[in-house]
């Protein structure tokens, strides 16, 4: 998938820009970090605090290959100032949140990860994914729920005959729409964060689903979520053994071939290569 090599691993962790002491620790714990000037900075109503967070971003001096930056959205106070700080920081991928009907002209020309978390952005997701500066899509369940007028993105324990703590149908449809639109235009997708970082098994189950349907990574909000996410994206031994055998045998055939009675055609061969790469194989 185009731009897939930008994502170094499946566990991408938010680190607020007002906590510079966490920057290096974040890189040590996660595969990549998102230096956050939006929600994670916790400075929505304090311009002095926002400016300090921007200065932390500018002077952070981290390995750029491990860093993504999230600024405030186009409708938020400090949006243009955040964008200027991002430009001075020298980092690459830029998450632009709270999009509506397209990519704002101010961010064009930069490698954009479009955050789909409003009804308008969901309606225009195909156009957003097609934008030449967009390298990937990331979706947000909680802001979308709020914008829809809802209160819970997931089914709760008091709702009988429902799979507790799984996404509601509307939110699951939105997740699917974002993923399909990204794939249609050769872009990667990042799955939304799992809010309960005290539930590693819940995080693992959701990340397994993300990995098996083709998300490139899962956003996390706490170091405790890194291990479950990485474990979820790794193939099990039986699957990995199968994939490695298919990859090895594919070099002996210009097209489809049989392996243990199974016909391995182009889609299966591509899946095998993807599984092997997730295990760190150079194929």
Secondary structure, DSSP 8 states (H G I E B T S, - for coil): -TTGGG--SSEEEEEETT-GGGHHHHHHHSSEEEEESSGGG--TT-HHHHHHHHHHHHT----GGGEEEEE--TTSTTHHHHHHHHHHHT---EEE-S--SS--GGGTTS-EEEEE-SHHHHHTHHHHHHSTTEEEEEE-HHHHHHHTT-S-SB--TTSTTS-TTSB-HHHHHHHHHHHHHHHHTT-EEEE---S-TT-HHHHHHHHHHHHHHT-SEEEESSTHHHHHHHHHHS--HHHHHHHHHHHHHHTT-SS-EEETTEEE-HHHHHHHHHHHHHTT---
